[in-house]
């Protein structure tokens, strides 16, 4: 743990725009932030100072001494940053006694302006019909998806002397993998990621200093269709219908010499192009790698043997104004899963079980190959009754990878430009396959993992793991609904409901910052946010209630978690436009018109009336927009949206709530929305809570919520004194429940409560994902409720913590979370009549700690009666609970229980 006892105040975890040592920052005023650790109780920074220098040490900007005990970030306010320049920065934090501690980091700017580029889009002449596209004699035809082979591009160049620095600025319309002198550049997968390429194409930057040689060099790339020109979404269109029709590369290699001069190798008509041995490579259909067509050495300065059919590259029309530095972390191969078992199904067919549903691909060592022989890998999430791979729920996603053997009898096969959602793989075409020869390669956006949770019930721990795997599987460039079937779209509601859980599991600030650009980009001129982002044909443009509202809810929540006001600044106009859009079309303040495809409380066992649900979201979006405006000092907007929110709330109450607190529809979700969004006059709250509790009890206790209600049920019951019911739901094992799927083999959260039942088998294949995170949004309450790790309602960036464990019938639980301020942790046990609670509060933060006890007078902190404990003050007692305030540090409370 950071900040072990005795250590003084120390900054750590330095970030620039929420990324560690980023290359390619295009933000003119990046946010420089750090976390704090200290082994001393009550430690808080008295002052800070941030200094930014050029790479050669020349001073650039200095905040001077800043006396702000709560700050853990500053915005760069120095002279304009120069393009493609590394800046080093230090933060010095001073404690109350004047002792200073300093940490250093760096960031490097990108192109800063589209005008700085000289490269053009290049590809292989799309009109050239290549001989290699035709099947060879006697060869089985490959699946005809209308896909073309991936393209190879290369450029030989001379470097007179080894550069002192070399950077590759690169992107694709499609997916790229670049190589320099035969070595792969970087470790990003599926780059440049998914954006609405008509609006924006992200580029990435790589440090390739060590790969450039004096003399002859070869810069090479393979580009594949990806989201740009391949199959994407559930619309069974031919590839190319969404954004473009053939993949292209745009790249600049900057070689910086000791005298400061630079040479640039940019994509242009002096490059060569050829079809690649990837006969097709598609995110949904899969990839075919034909080793017979490999031309070894193609990416080396020598150029390798001939035969690839190199021709001059074809130059496409280039509009550089769409190029933007990516802000989100890249997708990476983050971990590997060994095969849990490999079983021979028949002759040359094997079934591999990785024991975990995930997104990624298979790497296998194929032995005993004969030239032209094929190894086929199919993927599925489940097995059917006969024990065979179940693929019906993938719909039109073939998810099939093919290796065609060349001369070598042995080859390692791992697709490059596709990914699948699966637990099982079926491998055909080998005479033997050992478990050691197969690996599951897990791909996801490399958001740093930030939290963990565990408790005394192994089922609940498995649920937390399943929820986390749902996050890993579906944060692939953008937050998707599912990783397996022909969909994988950035559905807004799924992202919105899961966000609180996601933020506790991982640092998703940069990931969502990137995605919000897509959310804003998909907003209609009338102000309607979409249903999915990035925008794609085939999905209705205007956001449904709870879907479009994500454009408001997501920035708001990110602000609260990360304390970074830029989430509000960048989105406020769009938030206002959305609320205006709903208001304009619903002047009576009941949202019934322009509801997009109104998905209601998607997949709920009990349907909530659409007008109730929509109007609740209208009120919520208006209220949060008002609060965002208030925080930014936009007083006029704050007043306007605040008044609107009050009117919508009043209308909601008049229209949908009876004098005893009954909400129209009388469903769990109706009460959850009304209570969570604070739509009820105070006197009606108790009645509404009572009715909600009755509905939960009548159902089992059980839940009848869909996507929009599910994340609210445990927090709302808890907030209104019914944590007992939240626990009952959490530990329920009959359907619908979170634990039911786990009892039936789930390793990720399912799309539907009843995706599989032993009585009926699989749900309709048309919509039955086994890896959808939306229903897993209860994960938030494991941290906040069960372990009690939370921040106070008015707090942002974990400045004021709320530690309020809800033990229920459990005997222990703990959670750790790397907040923007530093490590927050809670760990409690309940044993032999004692509740033992350990809490860590980062420097500069305060906490209110609620300690369950039957005898408030008997509560001790580190063995001392709590009233005498240093750094602790008693704030009050409620029934069966003592409330204390603390500053930073580590505390251990022990409290008598019956
Ligand atoms: C389904 C998606 C998604 C949901 C929409 C309404 O197809 O899987 O989860 O948001 O529909």
Boltz pocket constraint, residues with backbone or C-beta under 6 A from the ligand:
constraints:
  - pocket:
      binder: B
      contacts: [[A, 481], [A, 482], [A, 487], [A, 491], [A, 492], [A, 493], [A, 494], [A, 599], [A, 602], [A, 772], [A, 774]]
      max_distance: 6.0
